[in-house]
């Protein structure tokens, strides 16, 4: 009986480890996607600011 319990406990621990690993992988992918979107956003925002600055100085002359 104790042996059966230990086997079930080990299986449960193995399943929990697998779930944890999957969640860890999903978190890493989400963080990568966030960083990529953030970089794109900063690049676009920087381009817009640069364009507006150059446009406004052009018309101020």
mmCIF file of the C-alpha atoms, coordinates in Angstrom:
data_MODEL
# 
_entry.id   MODEL 
# 
loop_
_atom_site.group_PDB 
_atom_site.id 
_atom_site.type_symbol 
_atom_site.label_atom_id 
_atom_site.label_alt_id 
_atom_site.label_comp_id 
_atom_site.label_asym_id 
_atom_site.label_entity_id 
_atom_site.label_seq_id 
_atom_site.pdbx_PDB_ins_code 
_atom_site.Cartn_x 
_atom_site.Cartn_y 
_atom_site.Cartn_z 
_atom_site.occupancy 
_atom_site.B_iso_or_equiv 
_atom_site.pdbx_formal_charge 
_atom_site.auth_seq_id 
_atom_site.auth_comp_id 
_atom_site.auth_asym_id 
_atom_site.auth_atom_id 
_atom_site.pdbx_PDB_model_num 
ATOM 1  C CA . UNK A 1 1  ? 0.000  0.000  0.000   1.00 0.00 ? 1  UNK A CA 1 
ATOM 2  C CA . UNK A 1 2  ? 2.764  2.423  0.901   1.00 0.00 ? 2  UNK A CA 1 
ATOM 3  C CA . UNK A 1 3  ? 4.619  1.434  -2.251  1.00 0.00 ? 3  UNK A CA 1 
ATOM 4  C CA . UNK A 1 4  ? 1.536  2.210  -4.354  1.00 0.00 ? 4  UNK A CA 1 
ATOM 5  C CA . UNK A 1 5  ? 1.202  5.584  -2.674  1.00 0.00 ? 5  UNK A CA 1 
ATOM 6  C CA . UNK A 1 6  ? 4.847  6.420  -3.361  1.00 0.00 ? 6  UNK A CA 1 
ATOM 7  C CA . UNK A 1 7  ? 4.501  5.420  -7.010  1.00 0.00 ? 7  UNK A CA 1 
ATOM 8  C CA . UNK A 1 8  ? 1.422  7.616  -7.394  1.00 0.00 ? 8  UNK A CA 1 
ATOM 9  C CA . UNK A 1 9  ? 3.180  10.486 -5.638  1.00 0.00 ? 9  UNK A CA 1 
ATOM 10 C CA . UNK A 1 10 ? 6.179  10.177 -7.963  1.00 0.00 ? 10 UNK A CA 1 
ATOM 11 C CA . UNK A 1 11 ? 3.888  10.176 -11.000 1.00 0.00 ? 11 UNK A CA 1 
ATOM 12 C CA . UNK A 1 12 ? 2.097  13.254 -9.693  1.00 0.00 ? 12 UNK A CA 1 
ATOM 13 C CA . UNK A 1 13 ? 5.405  15.031 -9.143  1.00 0.00 ? 13 UNK A CA 1 
ATOM 14 C CA . UNK A 1 14 ? 6.555  14.116 -12.650 1.00 0.00 ? 14 UNK A CA 1 
ATOM 15 C CA . UNK A 1 15 ? 3.299  15.462 -14.098 1.00 0.00 ? 15 UNK A CA 1 
ATOM 16 C CA . UNK A 1 16 ? 3.657  18.695 -12.122 1.00 0.00 ? 16 UNK A CA 1 
ATOM 17 C CA . UNK A 1 17 ? 7.245  19.101 -13.345 1.00 0.00 ? 17 UNK A CA 1 
ATOM 18 C CA . UNK A 1 18 ? 6.074  18.663 -16.932 1.00 0.00 ? 18 UNK A CA 1 
ATOM 19 C CA . UNK A 1 19 ? 3.317  21.248 -16.445 1.00 0.00 ? 19 UNK A CA 1 
ATOM 20 C CA . UNK A 1 20 ? 5.853  23.637 -14.920 1.00 0.00 ? 20 UNK A CA 1 
ATOM 21 C CA . UNK A 1 21 ? 8.226  23.178 -17.859 1.00 0.00 ? 21 UNK A CA 1 
ATOM 22 C CA . UNK A 1 22 ? 5.462  23.870 -20.378 1.00 0.00 ? 22 UNK A CA 1 
ATOM 23 C CA . UNK A 1 23 ? 4.415  26.998 -18.490 1.00 0.00 ? 23 UNK A CA 1 
ATOM 24 C CA . UNK A 1 24 ? 8.039  28.120 -18.293 1.00 0.00 ? 24 UNK A CA 1 
ATOM 25 C CA . UNK A 1 25 ? 8.412  27.707 -22.068 1.00 0.00 ? 25 UNK A CA 1 
ATOM 26 C CA . UNK A 1 26 ? 5.197  29.639 -22.685 1.00 0.00 ? 26 UNK A CA 1 
ATOM 27 C CA . UNK A 1 27 ? 6.411  32.427 -20.412 1.00 0.00 ? 27 UNK A CA 1 
ATOM 28 C CA . UNK A 1 28 ? 9.730  32.634 -22.256 1.00 0.00 ? 28 UNK A CA 1 
ATOM 29 C CA . UNK A 1 29 ? 7.945  32.814 -25.615 1.00 0.00 ? 29 UNK A CA 1 
ATOM 30 C CA . UNK A 1 30 ? 5.606  35.523 -24.330 1.00 0.00 ? 30 UNK A CA 1 
ATOM 31 C CA . UNK A 1 31 ? 8.568  37.522 -23.014 1.00 0.00 ? 31 UNK A CA 1 
ATOM 32 C CA . UNK A 1 32 ? 10.351 37.228 -26.362 1.00 0.00 ? 32 UNK A CA 1 
ATOM 33 C CA . UNK A 1 33 ? 7.240  38.368 -28.199 1.00 0.00 ? 33 UNK A CA 1 
ATOM 34 C CA . UNK A 1 34 ? 6.829  41.290 -25.799 1.00 0.00 ? 34 UNK A CA 1 
ATOM 35 C CA . UNK A 1 35 ? 10.446 42.374 -26.334 1.00 0.00 ? 35 UNK A CA 1 
ATOM 36 C CA . UNK A 1 36 ? 10.049 42.165 -30.117 1.00 0.00 ? 36 UNK A CA 1 
ATOM 37 C CA . UNK A 1 37 ? 6.826  44.180 -30.089 1.00 0.00 ? 37 UNK A CA 1 
ATOM 38 C CA . UNK A 1 38 ? 8.374  46.690 -27.707 1.00 0.00 ? 38 UNK A CA 1 
ATOM 39 C CA . UNK A 1 39 ? 11.393 47.121 -29.987 1.00 0.00 ? 39 UNK A CA 1 
ATOM 40 C CA . UNK A 1 40 ? 9.159  47.592 -33.035 1.00 0.00 ? 40 UNK A CA 1 
ATOM 41 C CA . UNK A 1 41 ? 7.030  50.121 -31.145 1.00 0.00 ? 41 UNK A CA 1 
ATOM 42 C CA . UNK A 1 42 ? 10.086 52.092 -30.019 1.00 0.00 ? 42 UNK A CA 1 
ATOM 43 C CA . UNK A 1 43 ? 11.483 52.059 -33.560 1.00 0.00 ? 43 UNK A CA 1 
ATOM 44 C CA . UNK A 1 44 ? 8.189  53.300 -35.031 1.00 0.00 ? 44 UNK A CA 1 
ATOM 45 C CA . UNK A 1 45 ? 7.795  55.934 -32.333 1.00 0.00 ? 45 UNK A CA 1 
ATOM 46 C CA . UNK A 1 46 ? 11.360 57.108 -32.875 1.00 0.00 ? 46 UNK A CA 1 
ATOM 47 C CA . UNK A 1 47 ? 10.776 57.320 -36.619 1.00 0.00 ? 47 UNK A CA 1 
ATOM 48 C CA . UNK A 1 48 ? 7.624  59.388 -36.132 1.00 0.00 ? 48 UNK A CA 1 
ATOM 49 C CA . UNK A 1 49 ? 9.341  61.783 -33.746 1.00 0.00 ? 49 UNK A CA 1 
ATOM 50 C CA . UNK A 1 50 ? 12.286 62.130 -36.115 1.00 0.00 ? 50 UNK A CA 1 
ATOM 51 C CA . UNK A 1 51 ? 9.938  62.762 -39.058 1.00 0.00 ? 51 UNK A CA 1 
ATOM 52 C CA . UNK A 1 52 ? 7.916  65.354 -37.150 1.00 0.00 ? 52 UNK A CA 1 
ATOM 53 C CA . UNK A 1 53 ? 11.039 67.127 -35.954 1.00 0.00 ? 53 UNK A CA 1 
ATOM 54 C CA . UNK A 1 54 ? 12.494 67.322 -39.445 1.00 0.00 ? 54 UNK A CA 1 
ATOM 55 C CA . UNK A 1 55 ? 9.129  68.362 -40.924 1.00 0.00 ? 55 UNK A CA 1 
ATOM 56 C CA . UNK A 1 56 ? 8.529  71.127 -38.414 1.00 0.00 ? 56 UNK A CA 1 
ATOM 57 C CA . UNK A 1 57 ? 12.030 72.538 -38.815 1.00 0.00 ? 57 UNK A CA 1 
ATOM 58 C CA . UNK A 1 58 ? 11.542 72.511 -42.588 1.00 0.00 ? 58 UNK A CA 1 
ATOM 59 C CA . UNK A 1 59 ? 8.433  74.679 -42.328 1.00 0.00 ? 59 UNK A CA 1 
ATOM 60 C CA . UNK A 1 60 ? 9.894  77.027 -39.733 1.00 0.00 ? 60 UNK A CA 1 
ATOM 61 C CA . UNK A 1 61 ? 12.462 78.326 -42.199 1.00 0.00 ? 61 UNK A CA 1 
# 
